[in-house]
Amino acid sequence: MPDLSAASGQPESAQLQSSLSARLDAMRFGRFHRRLLLIGGSGYTFDAMDVAIIGFVLPVVTQRWGLTGTEAGIVAGSGAIGGIVGALAAGRLGDVFGRRLVMMWALAIYAVATLVSALAANFDQFLIARIIAGIGTSAESVIIAPFLSEFAPSRLRGRFTGALTGFFSFGFIAAAMLGWALVPVGAEAWRWALGLTALPIVLLLWWRRGLPESPRWLEGKGRYAEAEAIVDKVEAECGSMAPVSIAGSMMERQGAVPEKAGLALLLQAPWRRHLAVAFVLWAVMGCCYYAFMTWIPGLLIARGLTMSKSFGFTIAIYAAQVPGYFSAAWANDRFGRREVIAGYLGLGALGALFLANVQTPTGLLWASIALSFALNGVYAGLYAYTPELFPTAIRATAQGIATATSRVGAMVSPVLVGALYPVLGFTGVFVAALVLLATGALTALLAGPRTSGQSLS
């Protein structure tokens, strides 16, 4: 075999990375990728159910335990409180110990804590369980996108990762149906709604037993034979459009050196700029998305709708997520992630403007549908974009920091809505959302780098 590393002027470890990366990028899209999408996406479905079900449970537990507006906001943001810890821990642990291990433990923590919250005897128990469940859901959200993106061919990665986020919409719709069907039934029905969001996790944990570790992460740790074996297996199942002949085991024998990178790498150019862009975009979405999705049933009730009708409207609003996610997933590879993020943020700003001004129930419904469509389209772009901004050695860590930023916004914004709504009113809340969304759109367009079609290595 010719010495390609010497011919290219690259160190052998870099040449090995380009070899495995090229093989993954040249892979045909096949059953393995569809299976990976289903198993990984199912985790996002349950993550979304956990976030959304609180919007339906919140009015009931507020009345049950006599919570103030601020206390109710703390409950709404409780998942985000744990989410900050979960995101930061999962990102770093995912880069140090591997993506798969974190995915499994995150699901287990979420399932146990959610069942405990369903059985809570008082407000304090409920709040603590919700915080711990937030650790699990956030850790899950952090690690899935980098994990799946590291298997996706570069030509399809925007659609693949964008479609992954579409599973969030299934969780929101399922939670809305549970909330609509169960919560109004009786004083204790909210417990069944929470419990039913956790039980299917056992099945998902069983499915995930057979998932392989990310070969990109393995090669970064010097475990070249394992990485090559996984790529060989996937390649045998799916086929390749342009086979690459460099063997990972051969490169290992030639003395390739594993990657070593710490948190300090995030502060070096160009990664610190990329981190700043991710920070702003995730902060904006954390504030706007979680405040909207958590409070919309209660805000609709405050505008004069009955609880039953509010929940019915919310199902329609959540259903708008499906075209939002999948239209943006399709657009990711056609127009670019940065442009998709900015475009859907702009649509979200228009939706917030309409919500700030409409008065009729029909107008509220359509404006809310427009905002739901747009915000979820942003996430389809953002989940594809963020892993592409960073190298493999710090990809999960950076995703964890970005997600933690979102969780800070998710924690603060429901509390602010609960405290400020009596002062600013419905209109003021959504004018503030408009300003934040416009800021995010400008940040993406003016500071965000292009990533479409580039190799993750």
C-alpha positions as CSV (number, residue, x, y, z in Angstrom):
1,M,0.0,0.0,0.0
2,P,1.4,3.4,-0.9
3,D,2.2,5.8,2.0
4,L,-0.8,8.1,1.5
5,S,-0.3,10.0,4.7
6,A,3.2,11.1,3.6
7,A,1.9,12.0,0.1
8,S,-0.9,14.2,1.6
9,G,1.4,15.9,4.1
10,Q,-1.0,15.0,6.9
11,P,-0.2,13.0,10.1
12,E,-1.3,9.4,10.0
13,S,-4.1,9.8,12.5
14,A,-5.6,12.6,10.4
15,Q,-5.4,10.4,7.3
16,L,-7.1,7.6,9.2
17,Q,-9.9,9.9,10.2
18,S,-10.4,11.0,6.6
19,S,-10.5,7.4,5.6
20,L,-13.3,6.3,7.9
21,S,-15.0,9.6,7.4
22,A,-15.0,9.2,3.7
23,R,-16.4,5.7,4.0
24,L,-19.2,6.9,6.2
25,D,-19.9,9.8,3.9
26,A,-20.0,7.5,0.8
27,M,-22.4,5.1,2.5
28,R,-25.7,4.4,0.8
29,F,-28.7,5.2,2.9
30,G,-30.1,1.9,4.0
31,R,-31.8,-0.2,6.6
32,F,-29.2,0.6,9.2
33,H,-29.8,4.3,8.9
34,R,-33.6,3.9,9.1
35,R,-33.3,1.7,12.1
36,L,-30.9,4.2,13.8
37,L,-33.3,7.0,13.0
38,L,-36.3,5.1,14.5
39,I,-34.5,4.1,17.7
40,G,-32.8,7.5,18.2
41,G,-35.9,9.4,17.3
42,S,-38.0,7.4,19.7
43,G,-36.0,8.9,22.5
44,Y,-36.9,12.4,21.3
45,T,-40.5,11.4,21.2
46,F,-40.5,10.6,24.9
47,D,-38.3,13.7,25.7
48,A,-41.0,15.8,24.1
49,M,-43.8,14.0,25.9
50,D,-42.1,14.8,29.2
51,V,-41.9,18.5,28.3
52,A,-45.4,18.8,26.9
53,I,-47.3,16.8,29.5
54,I,-46.4,19.4,32.1
55,G,-48.5,22.0,30.2
56,F,-51.6,19.9,30.8
57,V,-50.7,18.8,34.3
58,L,-49.7,22.3,35.5
59,P,-53.2,23.8,35.9
60,V,-54.3,20.8,37.9
61,V,-51.3,20.6,40.3
62,T,-51.4,24.4,40.7
63,Q,-55.0,24.2,42.0
64,R,-54.3,21.0,43.9
65,W,-51.4,22.4,46.0
66,G,-52.5,26.1,45.9
67,L,-49.4,27.2,44.0
68,T,-48.7,30.9,43.3
69,G,-47.9,32.1,39.8
70,T,-44.2,32.0,40.5
71,E,-44.3,28.5,42.0
72,A,-46.3,27.3,39.0
73,G,-43.6,28.8,36.8
74,I,-40.9,26.9,38.8
75,V,-42.8,23.7,38.2
76,A,-42.9,24.5,34.5
77,G,-39.2,25.2,34.5
78,S,-38.3,22.3,36.8
79,G,-37.2,20.0,33.9
80,A,-34.9,22.8,32.7
81,I,-33.3,23.1,36.1
82,G,-32.2,19.5,36.0
83,G,-31.6,19.9,32.2
84,I,-28.7,22.3,32.8
85,V,-26.9,19.6,34.8
86,G,-27.9,16.8,32.4
87,A,-26.8,18.7,29.3
88,L,-23.4,19.7,30.7
89,A,-22.7,16.3,32.2
90,A,-23.9,14.3,29.1
91,G,-21.9,16.4,26.7
92,R,-18.6,16.0,28.5
93,L,-19.2,12.3,29.4
94,G,-20.2,11.6,25.8
95,D,-16.9,12.9,24.6
96,V,-14.9,11.0,27.3
97,F,-16.7,7.7,27.7
98,G,-18.8,7.4,24.5
99,R,-22.1,8.4,23.1
100,R,-23.9,5.0,23.5
101,L,-23.3,4.7,27.3
102,V,-24.7,8.1,28.0
103,M,-27.8,7.5,25.9
104,M,-28.7,4.4,27.9
105,W,-28.2,5.9,31.3
106,A,-30.1,9.1,30.4
107,L,-33.2,7.1,29.4
108,A,-33.1,5.1,32.6
109,I,-32.8,8.2,34.8
110,Y,-35.7,9.8,33.0
111,A,-38.0,6.8,33.3
112,V,-37.5,6.2,37.0
113,A,-37.8,9.9,37.9
114,T,-41.0,10.4,35.9
115,L,-42.7,7.4,37.6
116,V,-41.7,8.9,41.0
117,S,-43.2,12.3,40.0
118,A,-46.5,10.5,39.1
119,L,-46.6,9.1,42.6
120,A,-45.6,12.3,44.4
121,A,-47.5,13.0,47.6
122,N,-46.7,16.7,47.8
123,F,-45.3,19.6,45.9
124,D,-41.7,19.1,47.2
125,Q,-41.6,15.5,46.1
126,F,-43.1,16.4,42.8
127,L,-40.6,19.2,42.1
128,I,-37.5,17.1,43.0
129,A,-38.6,14.3,40.8
130,R,-39.3,16.7,37.9
131,I,-35.8,18.1,38.3
132,I,-34.2,14.7,38.2
133,A,-36.3,13.7,35.2
134,G,-35.0,16.9,33.5
135,I,-31.5,15.6,34.0
136,G,-32.4,12.5,32.0
137,T,-34.3,14.1,29.2
138,S,-31.6,16.8,28.7
139,A,-28.8,14.2,28.6
140,E,-30.8,12.3,26.1
141,S,-31.4,15.3,23.9
142,V,-27.7,16.3,24.0
143,I,-26.2,13.0,22.9
144,I,-28.6,11.7,20.2
145,A,-28.0,14.4,17.6
146,P,-24.2,14.1,17.6
147,F,-24.4,10.3,17.7
148,L,-26.7,10.0,14.7
149,S,-25.0,12.7,12.7
150,E,-21.7,10.8,13.0
151,F,-23.2,7.9,11.0
152,A,-25.1,10.0,8.4
153,P,-23.6,10.5,4.9
154,S,-22.6,14.2,4.4
155,R,-24.9,14.6,1.4
156,L,-27.9,13.6,3.4
157,R,-27.0,14.7,6.9
158,G,-29.2,17.8,7.0
159,R,-32.3,15.8,6.1
160,F,-31.3,12.9,8.3
161,T,-30.7,14.9,11.5
162,G,-33.6,17.2,10.7
163,A,-35.9,14.2,10.4
164,L,-34.6,13.0,13.7
165,T,-36.0,16.1,15.4
166,G,-39.4,15.4,13.7
167,F,-39.9,12.7,16.4
168,F,-40.3,15.5,18.9
169,S,-43.6,16.4,17.2
170,F,-44.9,12.9,17.8
171,G,-44.2,13.2,21.5
172,F,-46.0,16.6,21.7
173,I,-49.0,15.2,19.9
174,A,-49.1,12.1,22.1
175,A,-48.8,14.3,25.2
176,A,-51.6,16.5,24.0
177,M,-53.9,13.5,23.4
178,L,-53.0,12.2,26.9
179,G,-53.7,15.6,28.4
180,W,-56.9,16.0,26.6
181,A,-58.2,12.5,27.2
182,L,-57.0,11.8,30.8
183,V,-56.3,15.0,32.8
184,P,-59.9,16.3,32.9
185,V,-61.3,12.9,33.8
186,G,-60.6,13.2,37.6
187,A,-58.5,14.7,40.3
188,E,-55.9,11.9,40.1
189,A,-55.9,11.4,36.4
190,W,-52.8,13.6,35.9
191,R,-50.8,10.8,37.6
192,W,-51.8,8.3,35.0
193,A,-50.8,10.8,32.2
194,L,-47.3,11.2,33.7
195,G,-46.9,7.5,34.3
196,L,-47.8,6.6,30.8
197,T,-45.0,8.8,29.4
198,A,-42.4,6.8,31.2
199,L,-43.4,3.1,30.8
200,P,-42.5,2.7,27.1
201,I,-38.9,3.6,27.9
202,V,-38.3,0.0,29.0
203,L,-39.0,-1.1,25.5
204,L,-36.8,1.5,24.0
205,L,-33.9,0.6,26.3
206,W,-34.2,-3.0,25.0
207,W,-34.1,-1.8,21.4
208,R,-30.9,0.2,22.1
209,R,-28.9,-2.7,23.4
210,G,-27.8,-3.5,19.9
211,L,-26.7,0.0,18.8
212,P,-23.0,0.3,18.0
213,E,-20.8,3.0,19.3
214,S,-19.9,5.9,17.0
215,P,-16.9,4.9,14.9
216,R,-15.8,8.6,14.7
217,W,-15.6,8.7,18.5
218,L,-13.8,5.4,18.6
219,E,-11.2,6.4,16.1
220,G,-10.6,9.6,18.1
221,K,-9.8,7.4,21.1
222,G,-7.4,5.3,19.2
223,R,-9.7,2.3,19.0
224,Y,-9.3,1.9,15.2
225,A,-10.0,-1.8,14.9
226,E,-13.4,-1.4,16.7
227,A,-14.2,1.7,14.5
228,E,-13.3,-0.1,11.3
229,A,-15.3,-3.2,12.3
230,I,-18.4,-1.1,12.8
231,V,-18.0,0.7,9.5
232,D,-17.4,-2.6,7.8
233,K,-20.6,-4.0,9.2
234,V,-22.7,-1.0,8.2
235,E,-21.1,-0.9,4.8
236,A,-21.9,-4.6,4.2
237,E,-25.5,-3.9,5.1
238,C,-26.0,-0.6,3.2
239,G,-23.4,-0.6,0.4
240,S,-21.2,2.2,-0.7
241,M,-21.3,4.7,-3.5
242,A,-17.5,5.2,-3.7
243,P,-15.6,2.5,-1.7
244,V,-12.4,3.7,0.1
245,S,-9.6,1.3,0.4
246,I,-7.6,2.6,3.4
247,A,-7.8,0.1,6.3
248,G,-8.1,1.4,9.8
249,S,-6.1,-1.5,11.3
250,M,-3.2,-0.9,8.9
251,M,-3.1,2.7,9.9
252,E,-3.1,1.6,13.6
253,R,-0.1,-0.6,12.9
254,Q,1.7,2.3,11.3
255,G,1.5,4.2,14.6
256,A,-1.5,6.5,14.3
257,V,-2.0,8.7,17.4
258,P,-5.4,9.1,19.2
259,E,-7.0,12.5,19.4
260,K,-6.6,14.4,22.7
261,A,-8.6,17.5,23.2
262,G,-10.1,19.2,26.2
263,L,-12.4,22.0,27.0
264,A,-9.7,24.6,26.1
265,L,-10.1,23.7,22.4
266,L,-13.6,25.4,22.5
267,L,-11.9,28.7,23.3
268,Q,-9.6,28.5,20.3
269,A,-10.4,29.9,16.8
270,P,-12.7,29.2,15.0
271,W,-14.5,27.2,17.7
272,R,-15.1,30.0,20.1
273,R,-16.9,31.9,17.4
274,H,-19.0,28.8,16.6
275,L,-19.8,28.4,20.2
276,A,-20.9,32.0,20.5
277,V,-23.3,31.5,17.6
278,A,-24.7,28.3,19.1
279,F,-25.0,30.0,22.5
280,V,-27.2,32.8,21.1
281,L,-29.4,30.5,18.9
282,W,-30.0,28.0,21.7
283,A,-30.7,30.7,24.3
284,V,-33.3,32.3,22.0
285,M,-35.0,29.0,21.3
286,G,-34.9,28.0,25.0
287,C,-36.6,31.2,26.0
288,C,-39.2,31.3,23.3
289,Y,-40.0,27.6,22.6
290,Y,-40.3,26.3,26.1
291,A,-42.3,29.3,27.4
292,F,-44.7,29.0,24.5
293,M,-45.2,25.2,24.6
294,T,-45.5,25.1,28.4
295,W,-47.8,28.1,28.9
296,I,-50.0,28.0,25.8
297,P,-52.8,25.8,27.4
298,G,-52.9,28.1,30.4
299,L,-52.7,31.3,28.4
300,L,-55.6,30.2,26.2
301,I,-57.7,29.5,29.3
302,A,-56.8,33.0,30.5
303,R,-58.1,34.4,27.3
304,G,-61.6,32.8,28.0
305,L,-61.4,29.3,26.6
306,T,-62.6,26.4,28.6
307,M,-60.0,23.8,29.7
308,S,-61.4,21.2,27.3
309,K,-61.4,23.6,24.4
310,S,-57.9,24.9,25.3
311,F,-56.5,21.4,25.3
312,G,-58.2,20.7,21.9
313,F,-56.6,23.9,20.5
314,T,-53.3,22.7,21.9
315,I,-53.5,19.4,20.0
316,A,-53.9,21.3,16.8
317,I,-51.0,23.6,17.7
318,Y,-48.8,20.6,18.4
319,A,-49.9,18.9,15.2
320,A,-48.4,21.9,13.3
321,Q,-45.0,20.7,14.5
322,V,-45.0,17.8,12.1
323,P,-44.9,19.9,8.9
324,G,-42.6,22.4,10.7
325,Y,-40.0,19.8,11.4
326,F,-40.1,17.9,8.2
327,S,-40.3,20.9,5.8
328,A,-37.2,22.3,7.5
329,A,-35.4,18.9,7.4
330,W,-36.0,18.8,3.6
331,A,-34.8,22.4,3.3
332,N,-31.6,21.7,5.3
333,D,-29.7,20.1,2.4
334,R,-31.3,22.2,-0.3
335,F,-30.8,25.7,1.1
336,G,-28.4,25.3,4.0
337,R,-28.8,25.0,7.8
338,R,-28.0,28.6,8.5
339,E,-30.5,29.9,6.0
340,V,-33.2,27.4,7.3
341,I,-32.6,28.6,10.9
342,A,-32.8,32.3,10.0
343,G,-35.8,31.8,7.8
344,Y,-37.9,29.9,10.3
345,L,-36.9,32.3,13.1
346,G,-38.3,35.1,10.9
347,L,-41.5,33.2,10.4
348,G,-41.6,32.7,14.2
349,A,-41.3,36.4,14.7
350,L,-44.3,37.0,12.4
351,G,-46.3,34.4,14.3
352,A,-45.5,36.1,17.6
353,L,-46.5,39.5,16.1
354,F,-49.9,38.0,15.1
355,L,-50.4,36.4,18.6
356,A,-49.7,39.8,20.2
357,N,-52.5,41.4,18.2
358,V,-55.3,38.9,17.6
359,Q,-58.4,38.7,19.8
360,T,-60.7,36.0,18.5
361,P,-60.4,32.3,19.3
362,T,-59.9,31.5,15.7
363,G,-57.2,34.1,15.3
364,L,-55.4,32.8,18.4
365,L,-55.5,29.3,17.0
366,W,-54.0,30.1,13.6
367,A,-51.4,32.5,15.0
368,S,-50.4,29.8,17.5
369,I,-50.2,27.2,14.7
370,A,-48.0,29.5,12.7
371,L,-45.6,30.0,15.6
372,S,-45.5,26.3,16.4
373,F,-44.7,25.5,12.8
374,A,-41.9,28.0,12.7
375,L,-40.3,27.2,16.1
376,N,-40.1,23.5,15.3
377,G,-38.6,24.2,11.9
378,V,-35.9,26.2,13.6
379,Y,-35.0,23.1,15.7
380,A,-34.8,20.9,12.7
381,G,-32.1,23.2,11.4
382,L,-30.4,23.8,14.7
383,Y,-30.0,20.1,15.6
384,A,-28.4,19.5,12.2
385,Y,-26.3,22.6,12.4
386,T,-24.8,22.4,15.9
387,P,-22.9,19.1,15.6
388,E,-21.4,20.3,12.3
389,L,-19.8,23.4,14.0
390,F,-17.3,21.4,16.0
391,P,-14.8,18.5,15.6
392,T,-15.5,15.0,16.9
393,A,-13.3,15.3,20.1
394,I,-15.5,18.2,21.5
395,R,-18.7,17.8,19.5
396,A,-20.8,16.4,22.4
397,T,-19.3,18.8,24.9
398,A,-20.2,21.7,22.7
399,Q,-23.7,20.3,22.1
400,G,-24.1,20.0,25.9
401,I,-23.1,23.6,26.5
402,A,-25.5,24.8,23.8
403,T,-28.3,22.6,25.2
404,A,-27.6,23.8,28.7
405,T,-27.9,27.4,27.5
406,S,-31.3,26.4,26.1
407,R,-32.3,24.9,29.4
408,V,-31.4,28.1,31.2
409,G,-33.8,29.9,28.9
410,A,-36.3,27.2,29.4
411,M,-36.0,27.5,33.2
412,V,-36.1,31.3,33.3
413,S,-38.7,32.0,30.7
414,P,-41.7,30.1,32.2
415,V,-41.1,31.8,35.5
416,L,-40.9,35.2,33.8
417,V,-44.1,34.5,31.9
418,G,-45.8,33.6,35.2
419,A,-44.6,36.7,36.9
420,L,-44.9,39.2,34.1
421,Y,-48.2,38.1,32.5
422,P,-50.2,40.0,35.1
423,V,-48.2,43.1,34.3
424,L,-47.6,43.0,30.6
425,G,-50.6,40.9,29.5
426,F,-50.9,38.6,26.6
427,T,-49.6,41.1,24.0
428,G,-46.5,42.1,26.0
429,V,-45.4,38.5,26.4
430,F,-45.4,37.8,22.6
431,V,-43.8,41.2,21.7
432,A,-40.9,40.1,23.8
433,A,-40.8,36.8,22.0
434,L,-40.8,38.7,18.6
435,V,-37.7,40.6,19.7
436,L,-35.8,37.5,20.7
437,L,-36.6,35.6,17.6
438,A,-35.5,38.5,15.3
439,T,-32.2,38.6,17.3
440,G,-31.7,35.0,16.6
441,A,-32.3,35.3,12.9
442,L,-29.8,38.1,12.5
443,T,-27.2,36.2,14.5
444,A,-27.5,33.1,12.2
445,L,-27.3,35.2,9.0
446,L,-24.5,37.6,10.1
447,A,-22.3,35.4,12.2
448,G,-23.1,31.7,11.5
449,P,-20.7,29.8,9.2
450,R,-21.9,27.5,6.3
451,T,-21.6,23.8,7.1
452,S,-23.7,22.1,4.4
453,G,-22.0,19.1,2.6
454,Q,-18.9,19.2,4.8
455,S,-17.4,16.2,6.4
456,L,-17.7,16.0,10.2
457,S,-14.0,15.3,10.4
